[in-house]
Amino acid sequence: MADSETSVGSYLEKIFSLSGKVILFTGATGGIGSVLCKGFANAGASVALCDVGAGRLAELEKEISAEIPEESKEEGQDVSSFPLDLTRMDDIKNCVDQVAEKYGRIDVLFNCAGINRREGLLDVEESTYDRIMQINLKGLYFISQEAAKHMRKAGKGNIINMASHNSVGMLGGCSVYGATKSAVTALTRSMAVEWAKFGIRANAIAPGHILTPLTTVTWEHPTRSRYLKERIAMERPGTPEEILGTALLLASDASAYMSGMMVHIDGGCLAGGVPWDFDTKY
């Protein structure tokens, strides 16, 4: 049994391991981002944590570093943090250059940073529109551009963009957010098409309704939570940990021939949600 487990483990490690890979991760301290960063580190990657808020970045770096075995650190595995404000073009360039200088390359860019403010179409003001667009779309666009310059020189690279269920299905009060996430899916395809000649591939993850500290208020709401559960076949929110498996697939060489795709992780929401009553013996 032990030999069998070792054999299976070695096989899976060969396919899905991130050992030796350098991942630049934006939005690292978020509810989803922090879980994925820890998962990537545990899979062997060196992770560059990039976000606003130096205090939380330092805490997350310490947490992840404590989970990395000493023997892995001796072999070069590392976690470090870099301040990043995606609304500032100089921040974007400096962050990418600093990560590339520290590690010598950037194998994977994971664009997880994003914000939202739930307001009706008639309520949104220009300042709100501009800020959501700056972070969710413009910032993602230009940090991808900067990272791709380094990847092109290396002859290979991998970009993973965080899309959303709102890329294809809308909720009330999410017009600007949904517009950015729809654009992210189109941009992912553009990256896949234009940058394939540089050895760069690009894919997107579209989470459904995930329970995080920021969405707790929605899941505790008497009518909104019922509305969501009726539209999810599994009748429950997802967790950040349930996104990790797909993220590992896309970041690893297991998905080497996959590019331009958006993968939905939504508990059966897009499939149709909870079905209406129908005749069945079960």
C-alpha positions, 0 to 999 in steps of 0.5 A, a space after each residue: 500500500 505504501 509503495 502504491 501511494 508513493 507511486 501515485 504521489 510521484 506521478 501526480 507531483 510530476 504532472 501538477 507540481 509547481 516546483 521551480 516556478 515563479 508566480 507573480 500574484 496580484 490581489 494576494 491578500 484577498 479572501 480567494 487570493 490568500 488561499 490560492 497563494 498558500 496552495 501554490 507555495 505548498 505545491 512548490 512554487 516561489 510566490 511573489 505576493 503583490 497587493 496594496 496594504 503593506 501590513 497584511 502583505 507582511 502577515 501573509 508572507 510570514 504565514 506562508 513562509 512558516 508552511 514551507 519546509 526548510 529543505 525546500 527553502 534550501 533548494 530555492 523555494 521562496 515567498 516575498 511581498 511587493 507593494 502594488 497599486 494597480 491604479 498607478 502605472 509606475 507601480 505596475 512596472 516597478 512591481 513586475 521589474 522587481 519580481 523579475 530581478 529578484 527571481 530572474 524570471 516570471 513563469 506565471 502571472 495570476 491576476 486575482 486583484 479586483 473590486 466591486 461596488 453594488 449599485 444600480 446602473 442609474 446610481 453609478 457615478 463616474 468616480 466609482 466607474 473609473 476606479 472599478 475599471 482601473 483596477 479590474 481591467 486597466 490594471 490587469 491589462 498593463 501588468 499583463 503587458 509588462 509581465 509578457 515582455 519578460 516572458 517573451 524574452 524567456 520564450 515561455 509564460 503563463 497568464 491566469 486571469 480571474 474572471 467571474 460568473 458575471 462574465 456571462 450572467 448578471 446580478 442586479 447592481 453589478 453593471 460595472 463589475 460585470 462589464 470588466 469581467 466580461 472584458 477580461 474574458 475577451 482579453 484572455 482570448 486576445 492574449 492567447 491568440 497574440 502571444 502564443 508565438 512567444 510561448 505564452 498561454 492565457 486562461 481564465 477562471 470564472 468563480 461562481 458565488 464564493 463565500 469570503 469575508 466580503 460576501 458574507 453579508 450577501 449570504 446572510 441576507 434573507 432574500 439574496 441568499 435564497 435567490 442565489 441558492 435557488 440558482 446553484 444546483 448544489 444549493 450552497 456557496 463555494 469556498 476559496 479552497 474549491 477553486 484551488 484545484 483548477 488554479 493548480 491545473 492552470 498554473 502547472 504544466 498539466 494544462 500545457 496545451 490549454 489556452 484562451 479558455 475560461 473555466 467555470 467553478 460555480 456548483 452548477 449555477 451556469 448549468 441551470 441551478 436547482 431544477 423545477 419540479 418534475 416526475 421521477 421515482 427518485 
